[in-house]
Amino acid sequence: MKIAAKVFIIIGMICGFWTILPLIFGGVALSQMKTQKPGVGISVCVLLFCSLLGGIFLLCTKDEDYAVKE
């Protein structure tokens, strides 16, 4: 689900590039996804302003998806 969320967030950022909000919230969510699960607030902002499916997938991901694999 993490990869699907990334894909839909990037698609939402590309489609809504003329407004600044998808770029801001999508960038913040993608940068937080590198190390940890983004908070509920940023996930809801992604859902509202960037991508509906990306926000839903972001809210449904588990903490284990973001665990560091050694």
All heavy atoms as TSV, in Angstrom:
chain	resi	resn	atom	element	x	y	z
A	1	MET	N	N	0.814	-1.195	0.000
A	1	MET	CA	C	0.000	0.000	0.000
A	1	MET	C	C	0.854	1.252	0.000
A	1	MET	O	O	0.408	2.282	-0.479
A	1	MET	CB	C	-0.906	0.011	1.221
A	1	MET	CG	C	-2.061	-0.898	1.104
A	1	MET	SD	S	-3.557	0.037	1.217
A	1	MET	CE	C	-4.471	-0.937	2.310
A	2	LYS	N	N	2.059	1.147	0.556
A	2	LYS	CA	C	2.942	2.303	0.607
A	2	LYS	C	C	3.321	2.758	-0.806
A	2	LYS	O	O	3.307	3.945	-1.099
A	2	LYS	CB	C	4.185	1.939	1.414
A	2	LYS	CG	C	5.188	3.041	1.548
A	2	LYS	CD	C	6.379	2.568	2.370
A	2	LYS	CE	C	7.480	3.564	2.359
A	2	LYS	NZ	N	8.663	3.108	3.093
A	3	ILE	N	N	3.610	1.805	-1.668
A	3	ILE	CA	C	3.995	2.144	-3.040
A	3	ILE	C	C	2.808	2.719	-3.802
A	3	ILE	O	O	2.961	3.683	-4.564
A	3	ILE	CB	C	4.573	0.902	-3.751
A	3	ILE	CG1	C	5.858	0.473	-3.039
A	3	ILE	CG2	C	4.831	1.186	-5.215
A	3	ILE	CD1	C	6.422	-0.832	-3.517
A	4	ALA	N	N	1.625	2.169	-3.590
A	4	ALA	CA	C	0.421	2.696	-4.253
A	4	ALA	C	C	0.141	4.119	-3.792
A	4	ALA	O	O	-0.234	4.977	-4.601
A	4	ALA	CB	C	-0.768	1.796	-3.962
A	5	ALA	N	N	0.339	4.390	-2.512
A	5	ALA	CA	C	0.136	5.741	-2.000
A	5	ALA	C	C	1.119	6.704	-2.648
A	5	ALA	O	O	0.744	7.813	-3.059
A	5	ALA	CB	C	0.294	5.764	-0.481
A	6	LYS	N	N	2.378	6.293	-2.773
A	6	LYS	CA	C	3.380	7.155	-3.419
A	6	LYS	C	C	3.007	7.456	-4.860
A	6	LYS	O	O	3.110	8.597	-5.316
A	6	LYS	CB	C	4.749	6.484	-3.382
A	6	LYS	CG	C	5.452	6.572	-2.079
A	6	LYS	CD	C	6.844	5.967	-2.200
A	6	LYS	CE	C	7.589	6.026	-0.892
A	6	LYS	NZ	N	8.952	5.493	-1.018
A	7	VAL	N	N	2.578	6.428	-5.578
A	7	VAL	CA	C	2.231	6.608	-6.993
A	7	VAL	C	C	1.072	7.586	-7.144
A	7	VAL	O	O	1.129	8.517	-7.966
A	7	VAL	CB	C	1.896	5.244	-7.643
A	7	VAL	CG1	C	1.260	5.427	-9.010
A	7	VAL	CG2	C	3.142	4.391	-7.730
A	8	PHE	N	N	0.018	7.419	-6.355
A	8	PHE	CA	C	-1.137	8.303	-6.485
A	8	PHE	C	C	-0.842	9.718	-5.996
A	8	PHE	O	O	-1.391	10.683	-6.529
A	8	PHE	CB	C	-2.346	7.720	-5.755
A	8	PHE	CG	C	-3.017	6.612	-6.521
A	8	PHE	CD1	C	-2.976	5.315	-6.071
A	8	PHE	CD2	C	-3.665	6.876	-7.714
A	8	PHE	CE1	C	-3.582	4.295	-6.776
A	8	PHE	CE2	C	-4.276	5.870	-8.441
A	8	PHE	CZ	C	-4.227	4.571	-7.972
A	9	ILE	N	N	0.031	9.860	-5.015
A	9	ILE	CA	C	0.417	11.200	-4.573
A	9	ILE	C	C	1.198	11.906	-5.672
A	9	ILE	O	O	0.965	13.086	-5.958
A	9	ILE	CB	C	1.219	11.128	-3.264
A	9	ILE	CG1	C	0.312	10.722	-2.114
A	9	ILE	CG2	C	1.880	12.468	-2.954
A	9	ILE	CD1	C	1.050	10.415	-0.826
A	10	ILE	N	N	2.110	11.193	-6.321
A	10	ILE	CA	C	2.879	11.792	-7.409
A	10	ILE	C	C	1.972	12.154	-8.576
A	10	ILE	O	O	2.117	13.231	-9.176
A	10	ILE	CB	C	4.019	10.849	-7.842
A	10	ILE	CG1	C	5.058	10.762	-6.716
A	10	ILE	CG2	C	4.663	11.311	-9.140
A	10	ILE	CD1	C	6.112	9.702	-6.920
A	11	ILE	N	N	1.024	11.300	-8.915
A	11	ILE	CA	C	0.069	11.616	-9.987
A	11	ILE	C	C	-0.758	12.846	-9.628
A	11	ILE	O	O	-0.995	13.720	-10.458
A	11	ILE	CB	C	-0.829	10.398	-10.286
A	11	ILE	CG1	C	-0.014	9.293	-10.954
A	11	ILE	CG2	C	-2.007	10.779	-11.173
A	11	ILE	CD1	C	-0.745	7.984	-11.102
A	12	GLY	N	N	-1.197	12.935	-8.370
A	12	GLY	CA	C	-1.952	14.102	-7.925
A	12	GLY	C	C	-1.131	15.373	-7.964
A	12	GLY	O	O	-1.638	16.450	-8.285
A	13	MET	N	N	0.155	15.265	-7.652
A	13	MET	CA	C	1.038	16.433	-7.716
A	13	MET	C	C	1.228	16.896	-9.161
A	13	MET	O	O	1.262	18.095	-9.433
A	13	MET	CB	C	2.386	16.107	-7.083
A	13	MET	CG	C	2.346	15.981	-5.584
A	13	MET	SD	S	3.881	15.378	-4.864
A	13	MET	CE	C	4.999	16.711	-5.262
A	14	ILE	N	N	1.342	15.943	-10.070
A	14	ILE	CA	C	1.528	16.292	-11.483
A	14	ILE	C	C	0.264	16.922	-12.052
A	14	ILE	O	O	0.323	17.917	-12.779
A	14	ILE	CB	C	1.944	15.049	-12.295
A	14	ILE	CG1	C	3.356	14.619	-11.892
A	14	ILE	CG2	C	1.861	15.316	-13.790
A	14	ILE	CD1	C	3.774	13.285	-12.453
A	15	CYS	N	N	-0.894	16.367	-11.731
A	15	CYS	CA	C	-2.152	16.892	-12.269
A	15	CYS	C	C	-2.529	18.236	-11.673
A	15	CYS	O	O	-3.187	19.036	-12.326
A	15	CYS	CB	C	-3.280	15.893	-12.026
A	15	CYS	SG	S	-3.110	14.379	-12.983
A	16	GLY	N	N	-2.132	18.507	-10.442
A	16	GLY	CA	C	-2.515	19.758	-9.797
A	16	GLY	C	C	-1.364	20.717	-9.626
A	16	GLY	O	O	-1.322	21.480	-8.663
A	17	PHE	N	N	-0.409	20.692	-10.575
A	17	PHE	CA	C	0.796	21.491	-10.411
A	17	PHE	C	C	0.538	22.997	-10.455
A	17	PHE	O	O	1.312	23.771	-9.921
A	17	PHE	CB	C	1.847	21.121	-11.464
A	17	PHE	CG	C	1.498	21.579	-12.850
A	17	PHE	CD1	C	1.941	22.793	-13.319
A	17	PHE	CD2	C	0.734	20.784	-13.672
A	17	PHE	CE1	C	1.626	23.211	-14.599
A	17	PHE	CE2	C	0.407	21.186	-14.942
A	17	PHE	CZ	C	0.851	22.415	-15.418
A	18	TRP	N	N	-0.552	23.436	-11.082
A	18	TRP	CA	C	-0.794	24.881	-11.191
A	18	TRP	C	C	-1.262	25.487	-9.865
A	18	TRP	O	O	-1.196	26.684	-9.684
A	18	TRP	CB	C	-1.780	25.205	-12.307
A	18	TRP	CG	C	-3.145	24.645	-12.079
A	18	TRP	CD1	C	-4.149	25.214	-11.372
A	18	TRP	CD2	C	-3.643	23.393	-12.525
A	18	TRP	NE1	N	-5.248	24.384	-11.352
A	18	TRP	CE2	C	-4.960	23.258	-12.060
A	18	TRP	CE3	C	-3.100	22.361	-13.281
A	18	TRP	CZ2	C	-5.730	22.139	-12.327
A	18	TRP	CZ3	C	-3.881	21.265	-13.536
A	18	TRP	CH2	C	-5.176	21.162	-13.059
A	19	THR	N	N	-1.750	24.669	-8.968
A	19	THR	CA	C	-2.033	25.163	-7.625
A	19	THR	C	C	-0.904	24.706	-6.718
A	19	THR	O	O	-0.285	23.682	-6.943
A	19	THR	CB	C	-3.370	24.612	-7.091
A	19	THR	OG1	O	-3.298	23.193	-7.057
A	19	THR	CG2	C	-4.526	25.039	-7.980
A	20	ILE	N	N	-0.620	25.439	-5.706
A	20	ILE	CA	C	0.556	25.176	-4.883
A	20	ILE	C	C	0.297	24.122	-3.804
A	20	ILE	O	O	1.213	23.424	-3.383
A	20	ILE	CB	C	1.076	26.497	-4.283
A	20	ILE	CG1	C	2.496	26.343	-3.735
A	20	ILE	CG2	C	0.170	27.013	-3.211
A	20	ILE	CD1	C	3.546	26.263	-4.759
A	21	LEU	N	N	-0.949	23.948	-3.362
A	21	LEU	CA	C	-1.240	23.044	-2.250
A	21	LEU	C	C	-0.898	21.586	-2.521
A	21	LEU	O	O	-0.323	20.926	-1.646
A	21	LEU	CB	C	-2.696	23.189	-1.819
A	21	LEU	CG	C	-3.049	24.505	-1.113
A	21	LEU	CD1	C	-4.535	24.573	-0.830
A	21	LEU	CD2	C	-2.256	24.657	0.152
A	22	PRO	N	N	-1.208	21.020	-3.697
A	22	PRO	CA	C	-0.808	19.626	-3.932
A	22	PRO	C	C	0.699	19.444	-3.908
A	22	PRO	O	O	1.193	18.423	-3.432
A	22	PRO	CB	C	-1.368	19.303	-5.312
A	22	PRO	CG	C	-2.472	20.245	-5.506
A	22	PRO	CD	C	-2.081	21.495	-4.777
A	23	LEU	N	N	1.432	20.432	-4.386
A	23	LEU	CA	C	2.885	20.318	-4.374
A	23	LEU	C	C	3.433	20.353	-2.956
A	23	LEU	O	O	4.349	19.593	-2.607
A	23	LEU	CB	C	3.506	21.444	-5.204
A	23	LEU	CG	C	3.173	21.424	-6.691
A	23	LEU	CD1	C	3.756	22.649	-7.367
A	23	LEU	CD2	C	3.700	20.166	-7.331
A	24	ILE	N	N	2.877	21.216	-2.119
A	24	ILE	CA	C	3.352	21.326	-0.738
A	24	ILE	C	C	3.034	20.064	0.049
A	24	ILE	O	O	3.920	19.442	0.639
A	24	ILE	CB	C	2.739	22.561	-0.050
A	24	ILE	CG1	C	3.289	23.838	-0.676
A	24	ILE	CG2	C	3.011	22.540	1.449
A	24	ILE	CD1	C	2.605	25.093	-0.203
A	25	PHE	N	N	1.750	19.686	0.087
A	25	PHE	CA	C	1.358	18.542	0.903
A	25	PHE	C	C	1.898	17.231	0.350
A	25	PHE	O	O	2.256	16.331	1.102
A	25	PHE	CB	C	-0.162	18.482	1.050
A	25	PHE	CG	C	-0.705	19.584	1.910
A	25	PHE	CD1	C	-1.617	20.489	1.405
A	25	PHE	CD2	C	-0.297	19.722	3.215
A	25	PHE	CE1	C	-2.119	21.502	2.182
A	25	PHE	CE2	C	-0.783	20.733	4.011
A	25	PHE	CZ	C	-1.694	21.629	3.494
A	26	GLY	N	N	1.966	17.102	-0.954
A	26	GLY	CA	C	2.539	15.896	-1.547
A	26	GLY	C	C	4.023	15.774	-1.243
A	26	GLY	O	O	4.516	14.694	-0.919
A	27	GLY	N	N	4.738	16.887	-1.327
A	27	GLY	CA	C	6.169	16.869	-1.015
A	27	GLY	C	C	6.443	16.543	0.437
A	27	GLY	O	O	7.360	15.776	0.756
A	28	VAL	N	N	5.655	17.120	1.329
A	28	VAL	CA	C	5.822	16.836	2.760
A	28	VAL	C	C	5.522	15.367	3.048
A	28	VAL	O	O	6.264	14.699	3.778
A	28	VAL	CB	C	4.922	17.766	3.605
A	28	VAL	CG1	C	4.882	17.325	5.043
A	28	VAL	CG2	C	5.391	19.199	3.495
A	29	ALA	N	N	4.454	14.850	2.468
A	29	ALA	CA	C	4.091	13.444	2.711
A	29	ALA	C	C	5.151	12.505	2.154
A	29	ALA	O	O	5.530	11.534	2.817
A	29	ALA	CB	C	2.733	13.139	2.087
A	30	LEU	N	N	5.651	12.784	0.964
A	30	LEU	CA	C	6.667	11.916	0.378
A	30	LEU	C	C	7.968	11.961	1.161
A	30	LEU	O	O	8.641	10.939	1.321
A	30	LEU	CB	C	6.917	12.299	-1.081
A	30	LEU	CG	C	5.793	11.955	-2.055
A	30	LEU	CD1	C	6.111	12.495	-3.437
A	30	LEU	CD2	C	5.558	10.467	-2.111
A	31	SER	N	N	8.329	13.128	1.685
A	31	SER	CA	C	9.559	13.209	2.470
A	31	SER	C	C	9.405	12.500	3.812
A	31	SER	O	O	10.358	11.893	4.304
A	31	SER	CB	C	9.971	14.664	2.675
A	31	SER	OG	O	9.039	15.344	3.486
A	32	GLN	N	N	8.215	12.551	4.409
A	32	GLN	CA	C	8.003	11.849	5.670
A	32	GLN	C	C	7.909	10.346	5.466
A	32	GLN	O	O	8.246	9.573	6.368
A	32	GLN	CB	C	6.731	12.339	6.358
A	32	GLN	CG	C	6.872	13.686	6.998
A	32	GLN	CD	C	5.618	14.089	7.753
A	32	GLN	OE1	O	4.639	13.350	7.808
A	32	GLN	NE2	N	5.657	15.274	8.341
A	33	MET	N	N	7.477	9.915	4.290
A	33	MET	CA	C	7.332	8.482	4.032
A	33	MET	C	C	8.678	7.778	3.934
A	33	MET	O	O	8.742	6.558	4.013
A	33	MET	CB	C	6.532	8.251	2.753
A	33	MET	CG	C	5.060	8.548	2.895
A	33	MET	SD	S	4.164	8.410	1.360
A	33	MET	CE	C	4.123	6.652	1.129
A	34	LYS	N	N	9.761	8.512	3.773
A	34	LYS	CA	C	11.080	7.885	3.691
A	34	LYS	C	C	11.497	7.282	5.023
A	34	LYS	O	O	12.184	6.268	5.054
A	34	LYS	CB	C	12.118	8.904	3.249
A	34	LYS	CG	C	11.961	9.348	1.824
A	34	LYS	CD	C	13.012	10.356	1.452
A	34	LYS	CE	C	12.794	10.863	0.042
A	34	LYS	NZ	N	13.745	11.920	-0.301
A	35	THR	N	N	11.105	7.914	6.128
A	35	THR	CA	C	11.588	7.469	7.427
A	35	THR	C	C	10.493	6.977	8.366
A	35	THR	O	O	10.735	6.130	9.202
A	35	THR	CB	C	12.334	8.615	8.134
A	35	THR	OG1	O	11.455	9.731	8.262
A	35	THR	CG2	C	13.553	9.030	7.333
A	36	GLN	N	N	9.295	7.524	8.248
A	36	GLN	CA	C	8.238	7.197	9.200
A	36	GLN	C	C	6.883	7.312	8.519
A	36	GLN	O	O	6.780	7.797	7.404
A	36	GLN	CB	C	8.286	8.144	10.387
A	36	GLN	CG	C	8.027	9.599	9.985
A	36	GLN	CD	C	8.209	10.545	11.145
A	36	GLN	OE1	O	8.575	10.129	12.217
A	36	GLN	NE2	N	7.949	11.822	10.916
A	37	LYS	N	N	5.854	6.885	9.224
A	37	LYS	CA	C	4.499	7.035	8.710
A	37	LYS	C	C	4.058	8.475	8.932
A	37	LYS	O	O	4.181	8.996	10.036
A	37	LYS	CB	C	3.548	6.087	9.437
A	37	LYS	CG	C	2.131	6.174	8.928
A	37	LYS	CD	C	1.228	5.187	9.609
A	37	LYS	CE	C	-0.181	5.360	9.058
A	37	LYS	NZ	N	-1.115	4.436	9.657
A	38	PRO	N	N	3.571	9.150	7.887
A	38	PRO	CA	C	3.080	10.513	8.077
A	38	PRO	C	C	1.906	10.545	9.049
A	38	PRO	O	O	1.137	9.588	9.148
A	38	PRO	CB	C	2.640	10.937	6.674
A	38	PRO	CG	C	3.371	10.037	5.755
A	38	PRO	CD	C	3.546	8.751	6.495
A	39	GLY	N	N	1.766	11.637	9.749
A	39	GLY	CA	C	0.695	11.777	10.720
A	39	GLY	C	C	-0.676	11.835	10.057
A	39	GLY	O	O	-0.811	11.973	8.836
A	40	VAL	N	N	-1.685	11.746	10.877
A	40	VAL	CA	C	-3.059	11.761	10.384
A	40	VAL	C	C	-3.374	13.106	9.734
A	40	VAL	O	O	-4.061	13.171	8.714
A	40	VAL	CB	C	-4.047	11.442	11.529
A	40	VAL	CG1	C	-5.478	11.564	11.056
A	40	VAL	CG2	C	-3.797	10.056	12.070
A	41	GLY	N	N	-2.857	14.177	10.295
A	41	GLY	CA	C	-3.129	15.503	9.746
A	41	GLY	C	C	-2.617	15.673	8.334
A	41	GLY	O	O	-3.332	16.152	7.451
A	42	ILE	N	N	-1.372	15.279	8.089
A	42	ILE	CA	C	-0.821	15.407	6.742
A	42	ILE	C	C	-1.499	14.427	5.796
A	42	ILE	O	O	-1.691	14.732	4.616
A	42	ILE	CB	C	0.714	15.237	6.749
A	42	ILE	CG1	C	1.321	15.785	5.457
A	42	ILE	CG2	C	1.137	13.828	6.923
A	42	ILE	CD1	C	1.327	17.243	5.354
A	43	SER	N	N	-1.922	13.272	6.307
A	43	SER	CA	C	-2.629	12.306	5.461
A	43	SER	C	C	-3.984	12.849	5.022
A	43	SER	O	O	-4.389	12.677	3.869
A	43	SER	CB	C	-2.823	10.989	6.207
A	43	SER	OG	O	-1.598	10.433	6.569
A	44	VAL	N	N	-4.682	13.523	5.919
A	44	VAL	CA	C	-5.975	14.120	5.568
A	44	VAL	C	C	-5.776	15.274	4.590
A	44	VAL	O	O	-6.565	15.446	3.653
A	44	VAL	CB	C	-6.721	14.570	6.840
A	44	VAL	CG1	C	-7.939	15.400	6.503
A	44	VAL	CG2	C	-7.120	13.370	7.667
A	45	CYS	N	N	-4.716	16.053	4.766
A	45	CYS	CA	C	-4.434	17.138	3.815
A	45	CYS	C	C	-4.113	16.587	2.436
A	45	CYS	O	O	-4.526	17.164	1.425
A	45	CYS	CB	C	-3.295	18.005	4.332
A	45	CYS	SG	S	-3.758	19.014	5.746
A	46	VAL	N	N	-3.387	15.482	2.376
A	46	VAL	CA	C	-3.124	14.833	1.087
A	46	VAL	C	C	-4.432	14.353	0.477
A	46	VAL	O	O	-4.665	14.507	-0.717
A	46	VAL	CB	C	-2.120	13.661	1.256
A	46	VAL	CG1	C	-2.084	12.777	0.026
A	46	VAL	CG2	C	-0.743	14.192	1.558
A	47	LEU	N	N	-5.292	13.786	1.302
A	47	LEU	CA	C	-6.586	13.295	0.832
A	47	LEU	C	C	-7.421	14.429	0.246
A	47	LEU	O	O	-8.045	14.275	-0.800
A	47	LEU	CB	C	-7.323	12.636	1.994
A	47	LEU	CG	C	-8.617	11.927	1.668
A	47	LEU	CD1	C	-8.589	10.561	2.310
A	47	LEU	CD2	C	-9.791	12.689	2.190
A	48	LEU	N	N	-7.429	15.582	0.894
A	48	LEU	CA	C	-8.264	16.701	0.451
A	48	LEU	C	C	-7.659	17.479	-0.712
A	48	LEU	O	O	-8.366	17.859	-1.645
A	48	LEU	CB	C	-8.524	17.648	1.617
A	48	LEU	CG	C	-9.367	17.108	2.756
A	48	LEU	CD1	C	-9.417	18.117	3.886
A	48	LEU	CD2	C	-10.747	16.760	2.281
A	49	PHE	N	N	-6.371	17.745	-0.654
A	49	PHE	CA	C	-5.775	18.684	-1.596
A	49	PHE	C	C	-4.953	18.047	-2.708
A	49	PHE	O	O	-4.749	18.672	-3.745
A	49	PHE	CB	C	-4.878	19.681	-0.850
A	49	PHE	CG	C	-5.616	20.502	0.153
A	49	PHE	CD1	C	-5.312	20.425	1.483
A	49	PHE	CD2	C	-6.640	21.353	-0.251
A	49	PHE	CE1	C	-5.992	21.183	2.420
A	49	PHE	CE2	C	-7.328	22.111	0.669
A	49	PHE	CZ	C	-7.001	22.031	2.008
A	50	CYS	N	N	-4.472	16.840	-2.516
A	50	CYS	CA	C	-3.560	16.259	-3.495
A	50	CYS	C	C	-4.212	15.113	-4.270
A	50	CYS	O	O	-4.403	15.219	-5.464
A	50	CYS	CB	C	-2.291	15.793	-2.789
A	50	CYS	SG	S	-0.995	15.265	-3.886
A	51	SER	N	N	-4.519	14.031	-3.570
A	51	SER	CA	C	-5.043	12.849	-4.244
A	51	SER	C	C	-5.963	12.093	-3.298
A	51	SER	O	O	-5.565	11.748	-2.185
A	51	SER	CB	C	-3.890	11.944	-4.676
A	51	SER	OG	O	-4.363	10.703	-5.117
A	52	LEU	N	N	-7.161	11.832	-3.737
A	52	LEU	CA	C	-8.126	11.108	-2.914
A	52	LEU	C	C	-7.629	9.694	-2.617
A	52	LEU	O	O	-7.590	9.265	-1.462
A	52	LEU	CB	C	-9.488	11.069	-3.615
A	52	LEU	CG	C	-10.617	10.409	-2.857
A	52	LEU	CD1	C	-10.989	11.251	-1.647
A	52	LEU	CD2	C	-11.822	10.232	-3.747
A	53	LEU	N	N	-7.225	8.966	-3.649
A	53	LEU	CA	C	-6.761	7.593	-3.446
A	53	LEU	C	C	-5.442	7.556	-2.682
A	53	LEU	O	O	-5.236	6.686	-1.833
A	53	LEU	CB	C	-6.609	6.880	-4.789
A	53	LEU	CG	C	-7.917	6.535	-5.494
A	53	LEU	CD1	C	-7.630	5.960	-6.861
A	53	LEU	CD2	C	-8.717	5.568	-4.674
A	54	GLY	N	N	-4.545	8.478	-2.967
A	54	GLY	CA	C	-3.283	8.521	-2.243
A	54	GLY	C	C	-3.490	8.777	-0.760
A	54	GLY	O	O	-2.832	8.171	0.079
A	55	GLY	N	N	-4.413	9.654	-0.415
A	55	GLY	CA	C	-4.710	9.922	0.984
A	55	GLY	C	C	-5.349	8.740	1.683
A	55	GLY	O	O	-5.036	8.448	2.837
A	56	ILE	N	N	-6.232	8.042	0.992
A	56	ILE	CA	C	-6.865	6.855	1.580
A	56	ILE	C	C	-5.831	5.766	1.824
A	56	ILE	O	O	-5.797	5.158	2.889
A	56	ILE	CB	C	-8.014	6.355	0.680
A	56	ILE	CG1	C	-9.169	7.353	0.699
A	56	ILE	CG2	C	-8.485	4.975	1.117
A	56	ILE	CD1	C	-10.246	7.069	-0.312
A	57	PHE	N	N	-4.970	5.528	0.840
A	57	PHE	CA	C	-3.925	4.523	1.017
A	57	PHE	C	C	-2.961	4.924	2.131
A	57	PHE	O	O	-2.478	4.085	2.874
A	57	PHE	CB	C	-3.144	4.297	-0.276
A	57	PHE	CG	C	-3.906	3.527	-1.318
A	57	PHE	CD1	C	-3.806	3.856	-2.651
A	57	PHE	CD2	C	-4.723	2.465	-0.972
A	57	PHE	CE1	C	-4.485	3.154	-3.614
A	57	PHE	CE2	C	-5.416	1.750	-1.925
A	57	PHE	CZ	C	-5.298	2.098	-3.253
A	58	LEU	N	N	-2.681	6.201	2.240
A	58	LEU	CA	C	-1.788	6.685	3.288
A	58	LEU	C	C	-2.392	6.475	4.667
A	58	LEU	O	O	-1.684	6.118	5.616
A	58	LEU	CB	C	-1.495	8.163	3.051
A	58	LEU	CG	C	-0.223	8.754	3.617
A	58	LEU	CD1	C	0.985	7.994	3.096
A	58	LEU	CD2	C	-0.114	10.204	3.221
A	59	LEU	N	N	-3.687	6.678	4.781
A	59	LEU	CA	C	-4.356	6.456	6.070
A	59	LEU	C	C	-4.455	4.972	6.415
A	59	LEU	O	O	-4.497	4.605	7.585
A	59	LEU	CB	C	-5.750	7.082	6.054
A	59	LEU	CG	C	-5.798	8.602	6.152
A	59	LEU	CD1	C	-7.206	9.095	5.843
A	59	LEU	CD2	C	-5.362	9.061	7.524
A	60	CYS	N	N	-4.495	4.100	5.407
A	60	CYS	CA	C	-4.672	2.664	5.640
A	60	CYS	C	C	-3.370	1.904	5.831
A	60	CYS	O	O	-3.411	0.729	6.214
A	60	CYS	CB	C	-5.437	2.046	4.479
A	60	CYS	SG	S	-7.138	2.601	4.371
A	61	THR	N	N	-2.231	2.526	5.565
A	61	THR	CA	C	-0.970	1.801	5.719
A	61	THR	C	C	-0.686	1.514	7.183
A	61	THR	O	O	-1.135	2.219	8.078
A	61	THR	CB	C	0.215	2.589	5.124
A	61	THR	OG1	O	0.252	3.888	5.707
A	61	THR	CG2	C	0.104	2.697	3.626
A	62	LYS	N	N	0.076	0.464	7.411
A	62	LYS	CA	C	0.405	0.042	8.768
A	62	LYS	C	C	1.790	0.574	9.136
A	62	LYS	O	O	2.596	0.908	8.261
A	62	LYS	CB	C	0.407	-1.477	8.850
A	62	LYS	CG	C	-0.921	-2.095	8.521
A	62	LYS	CD	C	-0.834	-3.592	8.519
A	62	LYS	CE	C	-2.150	-4.180	8.071
A	62	LYS	NZ	N	-2.061	-5.595	7.787
A	63	ASP	N	N	2.070	0.615	10.421
A	63	ASP	CA	C	3.373	1.052	10.892
A	63	ASP	C	C	4.470	0.086	10.469
A	63	ASP	O	O	5.624	0.488	10.310
A	63	ASP	CB	C	3.374	1.208	12.415
A	63	ASP	CG	C	2.524	2.381	12.875
A	63	ASP	OD1	O	2.384	3.343	12.103
A	63	ASP	OD2	O	1.999	2.326	14.000
A	64	GLU	N	N	4.142	-1.187	10.287
A	64	GLU	CA	C	5.134	-2.177	9.890
A	64	GLU	C	C	5.667	-1.915	8.482
A	64	GLU	O	O	6.762	-2.359	8.150
A	64	GLU	CB	C	4.541	-3.592	9.946
A	64	GLU	CG	C	4.205	-4.060	11.335
A	64	GLU	CD	C	2.825	-3.624	11.803
A	64	GLU	OE1	O	1.917	-3.480	10.970
A	64	GLU	OE2	O	2.673	-3.393	13.010
A	65	ASP	N	N	4.882	-1.220	7.648
A	65	ASP	CA	C	5.348	-0.906	6.301
A	65	ASP	C	C	6.511	0.076	6.315
A	65	ASP	O	O	7.276	0.154	5.362
A	65	ASP	CB	C	4.202	-0.314	5.472
A	65	ASP	CG	C	3.102	-1.316	5.201
A	65	ASP	OD1	O	3.354	-2.529	5.322
A	65	ASP	OD2	O	1.978	-0.883	4.878
A	66	TYR	N	N	6.640	0.833	7.386
A	66	TYR	CA	C	7.672	1.860	7.487
A	66	TYR	C	C	8.826	1.425	8.379
A	66	TYR	O	O	9.738	2.195	8.624
A	66	TYR	CB	C	7.066	3.157	8.036
A	66	TYR	CG	C	6.012	3.719	7.123
A	66	TYR	CD1	C	4.669	3.457	7.346
A	66	TYR	CD2	C	6.346	4.482	6.027
A	66	TYR	CE1	C	3.704	3.953	6.500
A	66	TYR	CE2	C	5.395	4.973	5.182
A	66	TYR	CZ	C	4.069	4.708	5.421
A	66	TYR	OH	O	3.101	5.190	4.591
A	67	ALA	N	N	8.807	0.205	8.864
A	67	ALA	CA	C	9.876	-0.280	9.735
A	67	ALA	C	C	11.158	-0.438	8.936
A	67	ALA	O	O	11.146	-0.808	7.766
A	67	ALA	CB	C	9.488	-1.608	10.361
A	68	VAL	N	N	12.267	-0.148	9.583
A	68	VAL	CA	C	13.569	-0.268	8.925
A	68	VAL	C	C	13.932	-1.745	8.869
A	68	VAL	O	O	13.969	-2.439	9.880
A	68	VAL	CB	C	14.644	0.516	9.719
A	68	VAL	CG1	C	16.004	0.346	9.079
A	68	VAL	CG2	C	14.259	1.967	9.824
A	69	LYS	N	N	14.200	-2.202	7.658
A	69	LYS	CA	C	14.550	-3.610	7.457
A	69	LYS	C	C	16.073	-3.728	7.413
A	69	LYS	O	O	16.723	-3.111	6.594
A	69	LYS	CB	C	13.933	-4.136	6.163
A	69	LYS	CG	C	12.431	-4.120	6.209
A	69	LYS	CD	C	11.842	-4.549	4.898
A	69	LYS	CE	C	10.322	-4.411	4.964
A	69	LYS	NZ	N	9.693	-4.650	3.686
A	70	GLU	N	N	16.608	-4.542	8.308
A	70	GLU	CA	C	18.064	-4.700	8.353
A	70	GLU	C	C	18.487	-6.040	7.825
A	70	GLU	O	O	17.843	-6.989	7.839
A	70	GLU	CB	C	18.544	-4.527	9.783
A	70	GLU	CG	C	18.277	-3.144	10.308
A	70	GLU	CD	C	18.739	-2.996	11.740
A	70	GLU	OE1	O	19.579	-3.802	12.190
A	70	GLU	OE2	O	18.260	-2.081	12.394
